[in-house]
Amino acid sequence: MSTEHQKYSTDNQMTVIQRYADHRHYEIVRTYTDAGKSGLSLVGRDALKALLQDVETGRSDYTAILVYDVSRWGRFQDPDEAAAIELRCKRAGIVVHYCAEQFENDGSIGSSIVKTVKRAMAGEYSRELSVKVFAGQANLIRLGFRQGGAPGFGLRRVLVDQVGNRKAELTRGEHKSIATDRVVLVPGPSEEVAIVRQIYKWFLNDELVERQIAERLNERGVLSDFGRPWTRGTVHQILINEKYIGNNVWGRTSFKLKQTHKRNPPEAWIRLDGAFEPLISTETFAAAQTIIEARTFRMSDETMLAKLEQLLRNKGMLSGLIIDEMEDLPSSSSYASRFGSLLRAYALVGFVPDRDYRYLEINRRLRHLHPDIVGNVLRGINEAGGSAVQDSSTDLLHVNQEFTTSIVIVRCIETGAGALRWKVRLDTALNPDLTIVVRMGRGNERPLDYYLLPRLDMHEAVFRLCEFNGLSLDCYRFDDLSHFYAMATRKQISEAA
């Protein structure tokens, strides 16, 4: 369980399991509990992994496993993962019982169907919750409240109530305990604020680089916010983080549903400028950014890559943190800006990260493709005799001044078994009347087909498409956009007396 709420607290689960065991005359000889752990993956599920190891190595001293309900294996996004765990137990000759379910896990067709549905529902619950949590966090950021993370040197986290009244300062490791309370950033002790401002003065007026500033602070015995000596990277973070000018920025990276970490483009960040009291002026911060960017522009592409290649030889690997700690290298953000992404820079020097980050390159390519597709749609509407105007701020198309249309390009994902999947996110914030989903083909080089999804029929903000989805979804599928252009066609109707 991941929370102590309601029926899924471990105590409540144990009560139901014990009652089930007593009724079936089972003796509970061992308990495996993953308290406070997410069920989205096996990562961190040490008890579940221990159970599977005991079962498959013959160390289990039991003949049955009692599970509270189907979702307790995990709320996996792929329902087959939960099925595979149960199958591993069955192959070892151990029967699985679901104590709080209304069906008998006897291998019948009925129980198999119910389990499949419940596994899918468990994953869908997490997906829906993720969407709601993200929307709630984004809204709090726009209201000026802090969402997690250390405050940073020179800043402090302060707890406020639901109307903004200050309650207490949070020290390291402390968290709010009341759901309606919020956290804001405020200037820290005056001596720390003075040091932050001094860092900017050294950087701008004395033309010291980050390594020299770190050495000067360490010589004076000043420790960073984590009580450690300063490094080039810690100084660099103070020089580039917008929280020091009072901006509340969130969502630079994401790890939704514990699937993959990804670095989001700046236009996808959630922000509120001027949310907190600034420690330095906007002009000072902008001047620092100009210098940092200019350091990169003075280097040619070849020089930047040569330095990165030398770093790879010295360290054996690359990361944003490793790059930022090097004195004679541009920052990781500079590499990403110059070469389109860090992944692209890595590829150019022959480094392949352990994780597969190819999706970042695909997403970048699809973002570049979006204006071309929008342009083609606009031309198609005009050629069909209709009219359309694109809203420059939202990219929504206003067709014939009658309905709005959003265009969403969906990346094709190939599973390990070779099946194709597409994850569709509808723009519920703009709430268009019609969404054109451009489903990319294998390899994400060109569109495969199109879905025309009317708002009135769409009840989910995020959903997955397979190659074949049944009539409920594929009735909206088209090989091209001729049907959409026909919707935009204007016809002359004779006036009758």
N, C-alpha and C positions, 0 to 999 in steps of 0.2 A: 504494500500500500504506500501511497505517496503523501497522504494526509491523515489526520486523526478525525476526519469528519464522518459522522453518521455511521452507516452500516459497515464501511470498509476499514474501520479501526481494527487493529489486530485483536483486541479484546473481544469485540463483537464477533469477529470471524471465528475465534477459538470457541466461543460459546456455542455457536451453531454447529461447528465441526464436532465438538464433544457430544452434543445432543444426538447428532447423526450416528456417531460411533456407538453410543450407548444403545440406540435403537437397533443397530445392526449387529450388536455384540462384538464390536471391534475394540481392541486395546490399542491406544495410541502409544507407540514406543519411541517416536522421535518427531520433532517439530522443526520445520524449516521456515524461517521468517525473514523476509526482506522488508524491514520497517523503514518508512520514510524514503523509499526508492521508487523512481519512476518506472512504469511498466512499458515504456515505449521501445525498449531494447533490452538485451541481456547485459549491457554494460552496467556495472555496479550491482548486478543481481547476484551477489556472491552465494546466497543461500540456495537459490534456484540452480545455479551452476554446480554447487556441491551435491544437491539432490541428483541431478543428472549423472554426475560422475559416480556417485555411489551406486546408482541403478545400473549403469552400463559396465561397471567394473566388478559387479557381484558383491559389493560390500553392504548392500542393503539388507537389513534384518527384518523386513516387512514384506507383506504380500499385496498390500493395497495402498494407494495414495488418496487421501481425502483432501479435496480442494474446495474452497468456499463456493466459487462459481466459475464459469468459463472464463470470465475476464481476468481472473487472478493469475493465470499464466502470463498475461501481459496484454496491453492494449496496442498490439502491433499494427502497423499500417498495412502489412501484408498478412491477412488472416491465416495463410498457410504456415506462418511461423509458429503460431499457437498449436495448430494441428500437428506440426512436426514434433513438438515437445511431447505431446500426448502419445504420439506414435512411438517415440523412443522408449517411453515407459512400457508400453504394451509389448514391444518386441523383447523386452527383458522379462516378460511374464508377469508384470505387475498391473493390476487393475486400477483404473482411475475412477473415482466417484466425485460427483459435484453435489455438495451437501445442500446448497441453497437453491438449486434448480428444481423445476417442476417436472423434469423428465428423468427417466432412468437411462444411464449411460451404458446401454446394453448392446450397442453395435447395430441396432435396428435402423431402417431407413429413416424413420421419424426422428430418432435422436441425432442421427448424422446431419439431417437437414437443419434441425434446431441449433445444433452446435455451430454449424457453418454461418448461420444468420447471426448468432450471438457474437461470434468472433469478429465478423464484419462490423457489427454494431459497436463493439468495444473499441475498434480502431476509429470508427467514425465519431464516437464520443470524444476521443482525444483530439481529432482533427477539428471538430466544431469548437471545442474548448480552446484550442490554440488560436483560432480565428478571433474568438471573443476576447481572450486575454490580450492578444496583440492590439486589437482595437481599443481596449480599455487603457492599456499602457500608453498607446500613442495619444489618446485624448488627455491623459494626465500630463504628458510631456508638453502638449500644446497649452495646458493650463499653468505651466511653469513649475511642475513638481519633478523632483529627481526620481529616477528609476534605477536603483542599484548602482554598485560600483563605489570604489573609494573616492572620497571628495577631492583628493589631490593636495599637494603642498600649498599652504597658505589659505586653504578653504576648510570649512567644517560643515557637517550635516546637522541640520536643526529640525526637530520634530514640531509640526504645527497641527492644530486640530482642523476640523472640516470647514471652519470659517476663516482659517488663516492665522489664528492666535498662536503665538510662540509658546511651546511647552517645555522643551528640554533639548540640550545638545546631545547628539549620539556619538559615543566614542567608538573606536575601532571594534568591530565584532558585534556591536549592539544593533538591534533592529526594532522597528515599530511593532507593537503588540495589539493595537486596536486597528481594525480594518479601515475605519474612516479617517485615521490620521494620515498625514502626508509628510514628505521630507523635502526640504529646500536647502540650497547651498548659501552660505553666508561667509563673509571674510573671517579668516582665522585670527590668531594672535597678531598683534601689530608687528612684532619682530619677524614673523613669517611673511606677512604682506610686504614688509620692507625688503626682504630678500628676493621675493618674486620681482618686485619693481627694479631691484638692483641687477638681477639677471638680465632684464631687458636693456638696462642702461649699458651694462658691459657689452652686450651683443650689438647694440645700435651705435653707441657713442665711442666705446673703446675698441670696437671691431674685434672682440674676442670670439673665437668659435666655441662650440659647445664643450669640447674636451678641455679647453683652457678654463672655461667657467667652472666646470666640475672640479678641476684641480684647485682652483682658488677657494671654492667652498669647502673642500676637504681640508685644505691647509688651515682654514679658520675653525675647523671642528664642527661645521654645520652638517647635520644629518638630514637625509631626505624624510619624506612623510612616513616611510616604513622603518625609520631608524637605521638606515643603511648609508654607506658612503655614496656620493653622487657619481653618476656615470654620464657619458655623452648622451645616452638614450633618455635618461631621466630629465636632463636639462632640455633636450630637444622636445620632449612632450610638453613642458611648460611653455615653450616658445610657439607651439603649433595648436594647443588646445583652446577652443573657443570659450570654454567655461571661464577663463580668466578675463574675458570681456563681457561676462554675464549671459552668454548664450546657452540655452538648454538644447543640446543636440543628442539624439538617441537613434539607434538603429544603423550604426556604421557597419556592423556585422550582424549576422543572424544565424541561429541554429534551431530552426523550427522543427518540432517533433523529433528532435535529437537525430536528424537524418544526416545532414552535412553542414559544416560551417561554410559560410560564404561572405565575402566582402561586398557590401551593397554600394551601388553608385551614389554619389552625393545627392542626386535628385530624388533618391528614395529615402534619404534620411528624414527623420521626424525632428522638427526643431521649433523653438520659440526664441527669437532674438530679444535680448534685454530682459530675460526672466529673472536674473539675479543681480545683486550689486557687483559691479565690475571691480577688479583689482587694478587693471590698467585701462588706458583709453583705447578706443577702436583704432585711432590713428597710429598709436604705438604698435599695436598688434599687426596692423596692415603693413607697416614699415618692416617689421620682422619677417613677415611672409614674403615680401618683395625680395629681401636679401636671400632668403632660403631658396626661393625659386630661381633667382639670378645665378646662384652657385651652380645649379644644374644646367642652365642655358649656356653657361660658358664652356661646358663640356660637349664634345661631339658624341654622337651615338656610339662610335667605335671606342672612344675613351671610356665612356660609362660601362660598356659591355666588357672591356678589357679589365677594368677594376673589379667588376662583378665576377668575372671568370677567375681572377687571382684570389678573390675572397673564397670562392668555392673550393679552389685547390687547398687553401690554408685551413678551412674549417670542415671541409668534407660535406657540407650541406648548406642550404640557404633558408632564411626566413626573414620576415619583416623586422623582427627584433635584432637579429644578427646584423642586418644591413644598417639599421639605425645606430648601432653602437660603434660603427667604424668611422673614424675621423675624416678620412680622405674620400669617403663615398657620399654621393647624394643620398637623401633619405629614401626609404622604401616607397613613399608616396610619389616622389619624383620619378622613380623608375616606372611606377604604374602609369603616371601621366605621360611620360615620354614614349613608352612602348605599348600603351593601350591597357596593359595589366601586368601585375607582377608575374603571373604565369607565363605570359609571352616573353618577358625578360629572362625568366628561368630557362625557357626552351631555347633561347638564342645562345645561352652559354652551356647548354647540355645538361641542365639539372632537371630531374624528374622527381617531384615530391612524392612522398609515400601515398598521400591521398590522391584520388583522381579528381582534378580540378578542371577537366575539359569543359564541364558545363558552363564555367565562367566565360570561356572563349565563345561558346555557342550563344550564350545570352547576349554577349556584346555584339556578335554578328547579327542577331535577331533585332536588337535595338536599332542598328544601322539600317536594317531592312524595313523597319516599320514605316518611315516616311515614304518609301517607294510604293509600298502597298497602299497606303492612304492616298497617295497621288493617283494610283491606278483606279481606286474606287471612285474618287472624285471625277475622273475622266469618264468612267463608265456611267455614272449618274447623268453627267451632262450629255453624253452621246445618246442616252435613253430618253432625253427630253426633259429630265428633271433638273433640279438645282440643289446644290449643297454648299454649305459654308463650314469651314473648320474653325473651331474655337481655339485660338492660340494658347490659351492658358490651360485648357483641359484636354485638347485633342478630340473632343466630341464633334461629330458631324451633325449639323442641323439640316435635315433633308426636307426640302420644299416648305420650310418653316412649319412642318407638321409633326415630325418625330425626330428624336435624337438617336444616334448610333455610335457605339464604341467598337473599336477594332482591337482584338486581342490576338497576338501571335503566340502559339503554344508550342513549346519545345517537345520534340519526340524523344522518349526515353526507351532504351532497349534493355529489357531485363536479362538476367543471366541465362534464362532459358530461350532467349531470342524473341520473346513476345514484345509488342510495342505498347507503350502507355503514354498518355498525355494528361497533364494536370492543369485544369482550367481554373482560373481565378477571375470571377466577375467583379466589375468595378461597382460595388454596392454604394460607395460614397457618391459617385456621380449619378448612379441609378438611371442609365440610359434606357430608352424604350426598347431598343434592339441591340444585341451584341453580336458582332461578326467574329466568330472564332476561326482563326486561320490555323488549321492543323498541319504542322510541318511533317514531311515525310522522313523516312529513315535517312540518317545522315544530316538532317536539318539544312539541306541545301535549297529545297524548293517546297512550296505548299503541296500537301497531299489532297486536301479537300477543305470544305468550309461548313460550319454550322451556323445557322441563323437562329439565335436564341431570343425569343421575346421575353421581356421582363415579367409579364403576367404568368408565364409558365415556369419560370425558374425560381425554385424555393431554396436553393443552396448557393452560398457564396463561392465555395470551392468544391470541385468534384473531379473525379478521374474518368477518362475515356479509355476504352480498350479499342482494339481493331474493329470489333463488332459489339454494339451496346444494346441491342434490342430495339423494338419499335418506339419505346418511350423517349429515347434520345435520337436514334438514327432517323426518325421521321423529320428531324431538322437538318439532316446532312445533305449537302449538295456538292457536285463535282466542280462547279464553278459558281460565279456570282450572278448569273443571268437572271435568276429568280428575284434576287435583291434589286437588280436594276429595273426589273419589271414593276416592282413595288413603287419605285420612284418616278415611273413614267407618268407624265401629265397628259390627259386627253381632253380635247375640246368637246363639250357637250352642248348640243343645240338647245337654244332657249325656245320653249314652247309657250304659246299664249294661253 
